[in-house]
Structure formats: C-alpha cells, structure tokens
C-alpha cells in the first residue's frame, strides 16, 4: 500500500489529467482524506468519571454554588437529573441536557411561555432562548435574571439590547421612570391576542392608568401645563414619548401645528363640567376649517375610502404622534384594525417593511384616490418609487425627514440606510433579477403595440408578506424552481410562458 505521504506530496494520476485538482503539490483528494482521519470535535468530557445512575446529590459536592443564591430555580430541589443526564461511553463521562436545546428544556415546565402557542407580540428573546435573560440555576435577581432590570447600561439587563434613554439630545428630555427600572412599567413575558397597547408593549397596565400610578391628575402644575383641559382619561402616550424625546416634556416627535404653538384655543373652548368643548359643532367641522383640501378629496375621489368618511380623530391624534401624519395608534395598526385580512399576513415570516412597520400610507392614499386599492402610483411606478434607479427622495429643510411621491409621503431621514432598501440596477426596463431580465410587459417584436408576455413586479412578488425571503408569490423559495414557472426550458431561457400559466 502506498504511504500516505506519497498521496499527499505527489500528484495522483487523476490530477495529472485534471490539473485544477492540484494546487501547490497537494492533492485535493488527500486533503479530504486527512480531514476524515483528523480527530473529530466532541462535547466536553466531564472531569470526573461518573456512573450513569449517580445520585444527583453527588453533583452538589462540586457544584454547590448552583443551589445557593437569593433566587434559586425551583427545579434544583427536584435534583440535577431532572434537567441533565449522565452519559457514559467507553469510560468517558459527559453530562448533557435531557433535550436538544435549552429553550425546549425550559418549556417542559414553563409551557405557558411557548411562543408558537401564543397569540400576539412575544418578546423576541423569549422566542429563541430563555438563558439569554435567565440563569438556569440561581441568581441574585428575581426570576433568576442574569442582571437587574434597573441601573446603568452595564448593570441593566434590558439595556444589553435596548438603548432607550441612553442617548438623549442636549435639548431633549428623559423619563425619570427609567431610573426606577424597566419593570416599573413593563412585564417582559406579557402578551395577548388583542393588539392593545398593554399587550403590544408588555405593559403592567395600559395608559393612562399606568401613568396615573405616578402622576396625579389633580396636581395644579399638571393641570396648568394642560391649559385646564381634562386629561385624566386621555392616553398620555399619544402626546408624550414614555422613554425619551428630542423635545422638552417628552413630547412626541411630530406635533399638530396649533398644539405645537400652544394654540389650544384654536380648537378648544374652556372645559365645561370636566369635559372637552370644541370651538366648532363637531370634530369634522373643526378639522376642515384648516384641512378643507382633505374634505374635498374625500368627497370627490374616484376611489373612496369608507374609513375616511367618519371623524378625522377616528384615525388621527389631534395633538401629537411619533409618526408623520399623526396616526392615532401606529401607522400600521390604524389600518389593520379594519383590514383584518392584511393583519393576518403578520403570521408570515417575511414582511414588506412599509406594510408592517413604516405604515400602509407609504403606498396607499388614506383619504381617497384615483387608482384601484387607493395606490399612490400605477403598476411598477409604485414599487420603483423606492426600488428604482431613478428613486430620488427629497430632504425636508429643517426637519429630519425625506419625502417621496412628490412630497406626499414623509419618511425618517435614515429610512433607506436603516432598512437597507434595495435599489435595482435597471436600464431601459431591464436588469432584475438578472441582467437583461425585463421587469415590465414584453412586447411582440413584430407588433410593438401588442403585449407578448404580461409582466410587472406583482408577477413575481407579493406586496405585503411571504413565507420566504424575497416576498415571492405563493410563498415560493428564491431558487431556479421559481424561475421554472415561466422559463420551462432551462436550455433556452428566452422561451417563456406568461407568469402563472
């Protein structure tokens, strides 16, 4: 038998015929062989040999600290082997978990925390791995948390992921409740099916009840700050950011002009019997004194939005919001409250950012429009406003905003960078997903007025969500099998059929 050294340092006959397998005198086949002969990586060996039926109490002879601390996991009392197992193979001892992953182990007792069975927004670390936040044995902190939920950045567990309150602008403001700890307002695992503020943000209570635990609505200084208007039943977070703000008094990022200028008497008369009194007979009459253009749009639009026919404050906060347009809740929930079919798409794993984060009004006109589905542009023009090579968002002077669709839509100034918005390298309507691939209707070469192959962004992509990256239709994976839907002949990719046929 030829020595291994000869296999490694002299070319195999096959490599003489195929020199691309030979690099620097080392045979690729020999490298594979060496890799197979090399010691395999294995789990750590327990330093002390144990019998597989060892009494769990023996573990504490070395690991006594696991059973001591201010807060000890109740599972410790049931014995180490309730979570661990001893494996002995050829006199080698290994101690492993009784499940494949730590989270699977935790769920054997804490089944009520299983993310797959919960409806609503689940705290992301709770989905992946419990020991991101918890010590499985003991801790000085309640619930065996690795760190406390209060203190400085180094001491606070929550601040390992959330940077809330750490970088407040010089002229901004910070909620003093942050010093009391995140658990002053939040319950980490709390969730629920209803998209309430309490469930979505894991709050102990919803506002204003949560706020009134610390802030007395009868306090004279608070009443003066609110110009004598009743605020005890209002949702404080519609005007104030509960953590930090670029403005004084924790004011929300975007403010209604009369509110921002302390012109409360533009809309409000003095309160009567503890109730708000408007300067006009009703909300809609009040809003249209300034926003008459919106009233005309709603009434004359070719495609009308039924939701816009009600009071403006059904959707808008009249004072302030953290998003452009002053939505009453957030820019997505304000629409999905009625459009439950779109809300159901949240269950899919991949979301189009405007649809479920920035807001539906990025692509749709909320009051009324000329196009089907209240879209802001027709066909591919809608998608290419952000993803096309001619996309040119404009900066708003003096504000940290960009605008698209001729100023109709406002976006944060870092929107494109933060969300890594892909801009397609299209030229003459070609170039996606590969060079020279068309993105719009392919015309008949013999008759340029006749469409040979209908094509648009929606031929391949879903606009809201998908079960696979790429937002491809029918939740298909991004691979050649998807291309086979149109390109039946891989040898001649120019031979195509219409999408879906």
C-alpha positions in Angstrom: 0.0 0.0 0.0 1.4 3.4 -0.9 2.4 5.5 2.1 0.1 8.4 2.9 2.9 10.9 2.4 3.1 9.9 -1.2 -0.6 10.5 -1.6 -0.2 14.0 -0.2 3.0 15.1 -1.8 2.9 13.6 -5.2 0.1 14.1 -7.8 -2.5 11.4 -8.2 -2.8 10.2 -11.8 -6.2 11.8 -11.9 -4.7 15.2 -11.1 -2.2 14.9 -13.9 -5.1 14.7 -16.3 -7.1 17.4 -14.3 -4.6 19.9 -13.1 -7.3 22.1 -11.5 -7.4 19.4 -8.7 -3.7 20.0 -7.9 -2.6 23.1 -6.1 0.9 23.6 -4.7 1.7 19.9 -4.8 -1.1 18.9 -2.5 -3.8 16.6 -3.8 -7.3 17.8 -3.0 -8.4 14.2 -2.5 -5.6 13.7 0.1 -6.8 16.8 1.9 -10.2 15.3 2.2 -8.7 12.0 3.4 -6.6 13.9 6.1 -9.8 15.7 7.3 -11.5 12.3 7.7 -8.6 10.9 9.7 -8.3 14.0 11.9 -9.8 13.8 15.4 -13.5 14.8 15.4 -14.7 17.7 17.6 -16.7 16.4 20.6 -18.6 17.6 23.6 -16.6 18.4 26.7 -15.7 15.4 28.8 -16.7 15.6 32.4 -13.5 15.9 34.5 -14.7 13.3 37.0 -15.8 9.8 35.9 -19.4 9.1 36.9 -21.8 6.2 36.8 -24.9 6.9 34.7 -27.1 6.2 37.8 -25.1 8.6 40.1 -27.1 10.1 42.9 -27.8 13.8 42.0 -26.7 14.8 45.4 -23.2 14.0 44.4 -23.3 16.8 41.9 -23.5 19.3 44.7 -20.2 18.2 46.1 -18.6 20.2 43.3 -21.4 22.4 42.2 -22.8 23.6 45.5 -23.0 27.2 44.3 -25.7 26.2 41.8 -28.1 25.6 44.7 -27.3 28.8 46.6 -28.3 32.4 45.9 -31.1 34.9 46.6 -33.2 33.3 43.9 -32.8 29.6 43.2 -34.6 27.8 40.4 -37.2 25.5 41.9 -36.1 22.7 39.6 -32.9 22.5 41.7 -35.0 20.9 44.5 -36.0 18.1 42.2 -32.4 17.1 41.5 -29.9 17.8 38.8 -31.1 14.9 36.7 -34.5 16.5 36.2 -32.7 18.7 33.6 -29.4 16.9 33.0 -28.4 13.3 32.0 -25.2 11.5 32.5 -23.9 9.6 29.5 -21.0 7.1 29.8 -19.4 5.7 26.7 -16.2 3.6 27.0 -15.4 5.0 30.4 -15.8 8.6 29.1 -18.4 10.7 31.1 -20.4 13.5 29.6 -23.2 15.5 31.2 -25.8 16.9 28.8 -29.3 18.4 28.8 -32.2 16.0 28.5 -33.4 18.0 25.5 -31.7 19.2 22.3 -31.9 22.9 23.2 -32.1 24.9 26.5 -35.4 26.5 25.4 -37.0 23.1 24.8 -36.0 22.1 28.3 -37.5 25.2 29.9 -40.8 24.6 28.1 -41.2 21.2 29.6 -42.2 23.0 32.8 -43.0 26.6 31.5 -45.3 25.5 28.7 -47.3 28.7 29.0 -44.3 30.6 27.6 -44.2 28.7 24.4 -44.1 31.3 21.6 -45.6 29.1 19.0 -48.8 28.8 21.0 -49.1 32.4 22.0 -51.1 35.0 20.0 -49.8 38.5 20.0 -46.4 40.1 20.2 -43.9 37.9 22.0 -40.7 39.4 23.4 -38.0 38.2 20.8 -35.6 36.7 23.3 -38.4 34.6 24.7 -38.8 33.0 21.3 -35.3 31.9 20.9 -33.5 31.0 24.2 -34.5 31.6 27.8 -31.0 31.7 29.1 -30.4 34.9 27.1 -32.0 36.6 30.1 -32.2 33.9 32.9 -29.7 31.9 34.8 -31.0 28.3 34.8 -29.7 27.7 38.4 -29.6 30.7 40.7 -29.2 34.4 40.7 -29.2 37.5 42.9 -32.1 38.9 40.9 -35.8 38.0 40.9 -36.8 35.3 38.3 -33.2 34.3 38.1 -32.4 37.1 35.7 -28.8 37.5 34.7 -28.8 41.1 35.7 -31.2 43.6 37.3 -33.8 45.4 35.2 -32.5 48.8 36.5 -29.3 50.7 36.8 -26.7 51.8 34.3 -26.0 50.3 30.9 -23.6 47.8 32.3 -25.9 46.8 35.2 -29.2 46.7 33.4 -30.2 43.5 31.6 -32.7 45.3 29.3 -30.1 47.8 28.2 -28.0 45.0 26.7 -30.4 45.1 23.8 -32.5 48.2 24.2 -30.6 51.5 24.2 -33.6 53.5 25.4 -32.8 56.6 27.4 -29.0 56.3 26.9 -28.5 59.0 24.2 -30.9 61.8 24.9 -30.2 65.1 22.9 -29.0 68.1 24.9 -32.3 69.9 24.5 -34.3 66.7 24.8 -35.9 65.0 27.8 -35.8 61.7 29.5 -38.5 60.0 31.6 -37.3 59.7 35.2 -39.2 56.4 35.5 -36.3 54.8 33.6 -34.2 55.2 36.8 -36.7 53.0 38.7 -36.1 50.2 36.3 -37.8 48.8 33.2 -40.1 46.6 35.3 -41.7 49.8 36.7 -43.9 49.8 33.6 -43.1 46.5 31.7 -43.8 42.8 32.3 -41.4 41.0 30.0 -43.4 38.0 29.0 -46.8 39.6 28.9 -48.6 39.1 25.6 -52.1 38.6 24.3 -54.2 38.1 21.2 -55.8 41.6 21.2 -53.5 44.2 19.7 -53.9 46.5 22.7 -51.2 48.9 23.9 -50.8 46.8 27.0 -50.1 43.6 25.0 -48.0 45.1 22.3 -45.6 46.7 24.6 -45.8 44.2 27.5 -47.1 46.9 29.9 -48.2 46.3 33.5 -51.3 48.4 32.6 -52.5 50.5 29.7 -52.2 54.2 29.7 -53.5 56.4 31.4 -53.9 54.0 34.4 -50.2 53.2 34.2 -49.2 56.9 34.1 -51.5 57.9 36.9 -49.7 55.5 39.3 -47.0 58.2 39.5 -48.6 61.3 38.1 -51.5 62.8 40.0 -54.1 64.3 37.6 -55.2 66.7 40.3 -51.7 68.3 40.6 -52.0 72.0 39.9 -48.8 72.2 37.8 -50.0 69.4 35.5 -53.4 71.0 35.1 -51.7 74.3 34.2 -49.5 72.5 31.7 -52.6 71.1 30.0 -54.3 74.5 29.9 -57.0 73.4 32.2 -58.3 70.8 29.8 -59.3 67.4 31.2 -56.6 64.9 30.6 -57.1 62.2 33.2 -58.8 59.8 30.8 -56.6 60.6 27.8 -53.9 58.2 26.5 -50.8 60.0 27.6 -48.6 58.2 25.1 -50.5 59.9 22.2 -48.7 63.1 23.0 -45.7 62.0 25.2 -43.0 59.5 24.5 -42.8 57.3 27.6 -39.0 57.0 27.4 -37.2 59.9 25.8 -37.7 62.7 23.4 -35.8 65.2 21.3 -38.1 67.8 22.7 -38.7 69.0 26.3 -41.5 67.4 28.4 -41.2 64.1 26.5 -43.2 65.5 23.6 -43.8 63.2 20.7 -41.7 63.7 17.6 -44.5 65.1 15.3 -46.9 67.7 16.7 -50.0 69.3 15.2 -49.2 72.9 14.4 -51.7 74.6 16.8 -50.7 72.2 19.6 -47.0 72.8 19.0 -47.5 76.6 19.1 -49.6 76.3 22.3 -52.6 77.5 20.4 -55.1 75.3 22.3 -57.8 77.9 21.9 -57.7 77.4 18.1 -59.6 74.1 18.7 -60.7 74.2 22.3 -63.1 76.3 24.3 -62.7 76.3 28.1 -63.7 72.9 29.5 -67.2 72.5 30.9 -68.2 70.1 33.7 -64.9 68.3 33.2 -65.5 67.7 29.5 -63.7 68.9 26.4 -65.5 71.7 24.5 -64.6 72.3 20.8 -64.8 75.7 19.1 -66.9 74.1 16.3 -70.0 72.0 16.4 -68.2 68.7 15.8 -64.8 67.2 15.1 -65.1 67.1 11.3 -66.2 70.8 11.1 -63.3 71.7 13.3 -60.7 69.9 11.2 -62.0 71.2 7.8 -61.6 74.8 8.9 -57.9 74.2 8.2 -57.9 71.0 6.1 -60.6 71.7 3.6 -58.5 70.2 0.9 -58.8 66.8 2.6 -62.6 67.1 2.9 -62.8 67.8 -0.9 -60.5 64.9 -1.7 -62.6 62.5 0.4 -65.9 63.7 -1.2 -64.6 63.8 -4.9 -62.2 60.9 -5.0 -62.8 58.3 -7.8 -61.9 55.6 -5.4 -63.2 56.5 -1.9 -62.0 55.2 1.4 -65.0 54.4 3.6 -62.8 54.8 6.7 -62.2 58.4 5.8 -65.9 59.3 5.8 -66.0 59.4 9.6 -64.5 61.8 12.1 -60.8 62.7 11.5 -59.9 61.7 15.0 -61.0 58.1 14.3 -57.6 57.8 12.7 -55.6 60.9 13.7 -54.4 62.2 17.0 -55.2 65.9 17.0 -52.2 66.7 19.2 -49.1 64.7 18.5 -47.7 61.4 17.4 -44.3 59.7 16.9 -45.1 59.2 13.2 -45.8 61.6 10.3 -49.4 62.1 9.6 -50.3 61.9 13.4 -51.8 58.4 13.3 -53.9 57.7 16.5 -52.2 54.4 17.2 -49.3 53.4 14.9 -49.3 53.8 11.2 -50.0 50.1 10.6 -52.5 49.2 13.3 -54.5 52.2 12.4 -55.4 50.4 9.1 -55.3 46.7 10.2 -57.9 47.4 12.8 -60.4 47.3 9.9 -58.3 45.4 7.3 -58.1 42.2 9.3 -57.2 40.2 6.2 -53.9 42.1 5.9 -53.3 41.8 9.6 -53.5 38.0 9.3 -50.4 38.3 7.0 -48.3 39.2 10.0 -48.2 35.4 10.7 -45.9 35.0 7.7 -42.2 35.1 8.5 -41.1 37.8 5.9 -42.8 41.2 5.9 -42.5 44.1 3.5 -41.2 46.9 5.7 -43.7 49.6 4.6 -46.7 47.3 5.1 -45.9 46.3 8.7 -43.5 48.9 10.0 -43.5 52.3 8.3 -47.2 52.2 7.5 -49.8 51.4 4.9 -50.0 55.1 3.8 -46.5 54.7 2.3 -48.1 53.0 -0.7 -51.8 53.8 -0.3 -53.6 57.1 -0.1 -55.6 57.0 3.1 -58.3 59.6 2.2 -59.2 58.7 -1.4 -57.6 58.5 -4.8 -57.8 57.8 -8.5 -56.3 54.3 -8.6 -57.6 50.9 -7.6 -56.8 49.9 -4.0 -56.0 53.5 -3.3 -52.5 53.0 -4.6 -50.2 56.1 -4.9 -49.0 55.1 -8.4 -49.9 52.7 -11.1 -48.2 49.4 -11.8 -44.4 49.3 -11.4 -44.2 53.0 -10.7 -45.3 52.3 -7.2 -42.5 49.9 -6.4 -39.8 51.8 -8.4 -40.5 55.0 -6.3 -38.3 53.3 -3.7 -36.6 50.5 -5.6 -35.9 52.0 -9.0 -32.6 53.5 -10.2 -34.3 56.9 -10.5 -35.5 56.9 -6.9 -34.8 60.4 -5.5 -36.2 61.0 -2.1 -36.0 64.7 -1.2 -34.9 66.2 2.2 -37.2 68.4 4.1 -35.4 71.5 5.2 -35.1 72.0 8.9 -36.7 68.5 9.6 -35.2 65.1 9.9 -37.4 63.8 7.0 -37.3 62.6 3.4 -40.3 62.8 1.0 -41.3 60.6 -1.8 -44.3 60.6 -4.3 -43.8 64.4 -4.9 -43.8 65.2 -1.2 -47.0 63.2 -0.4 -45.2 60.7 1.8 -42.7 61.6 4.6 -40.1 59.2 5.8 -37.4 59.4 8.5 -34.1 60.7 7.1 -32.3 57.4 7.7 -35.1 55.3 6.3 -33.1 53.9 3.3 -30.0 53.2 5.2 -31.7 51.8 8.3 -33.9 49.4 6.3 -31.3 48.7 3.6 -33.8 49.4 0.8 -32.5 47.6 -2.3 -32.3 49.8 -5.4 -32.4 47.8 -8.6 -29.8 48.4 -11.3 -32.4 48.8 -14.1 -31.7 50.2 -17.5 -34.4 50.6 -20.1 -36.7 48.4 -18.0 -34.2 45.5 -17.8 -31.9 44.2 -15.1 -33.9 42.3 -12.4 -33.4 39.7 -11.1 -30.5 39.2 -13.5 -29.0 41.3 -16.2 -31.3 41.9 -19.2 -34.3 40.3 -17.5 -37.4 42.6 -18.1 -39.5 43.9 -15.3 -42.4 45.1 -17.3 -44.6 43.9 -20.2 -42.6 42.2 -23.0 -43.9 43.4 -26.4 -44.2 41.4 -29.5 -41.2 42.2 -31.8 -43.4 42.0 -34.9 -46.1 44.3 -33.4 -44.9 46.7 -30.7 -48.4 47.6 -29.7 -49.1 44.0 -28.7 -48.0 42.5 -25.4 -46.4 39.2 -25.9 -45.7 38.4 -22.2 -47.5 40.4 -19.4 -45.1 41.3 -16.7 -44.9 43.5 -13.6 -43.4 43.5 -10.1 -46.5 41.7 -8.9 -45.9 38.9 -11.4 -43.2 37.6 -9.1 -43.6 39.4 -5.7 -46.2 39.8 -3.0 -46.6 43.4 -1.7 -47.3 42.6 1.9 -45.7 39.4 3.3 -44.4 36.0 2.4 -43.3 32.8 4.0 -39.9 33.0 2.2 -37.3 35.7 1.7 -37.8 37.8 -1.5 -41.6 38.1 -1.0 -42.1 35.8 -4.0 -45.7 34.8 -4.9 -47.3 31.7 -3.5 -44.6 31.9 -0.7 -42.1 30.1 -3.0 -38.4 29.9 -2.3 -36.0 32.1 -4.2 -34.4 29.5 -6.5 -34.4 28.1 -10.0 -37.6 26.2 -9.3 -39.4 29.6 -9.1 -37.9 30.6 -12.4 -39.3 27.4 -13.9 -42.8 28.9 -13.6 -42.1 31.0 -16.7 -38.9 29.5 -18.1 -39.9 26.0 -18.9 -36.8 25.3 -20.9 -33.6 25.8 -19.0 -31.5 25.3 -22.1 -33.3 28.2 -23.8 -34.2 30.7 -21.2 -35.7 33.0 -23.8 -38.5 30.6 -24.3 -41.1 31.7 -21.7 -44.7 31.4 -20.8 -46.8 34.1 -19.0 -46.4 34.0 -15.2 -48.8 31.5 -13.6 -49.7 29.8 -16.8 
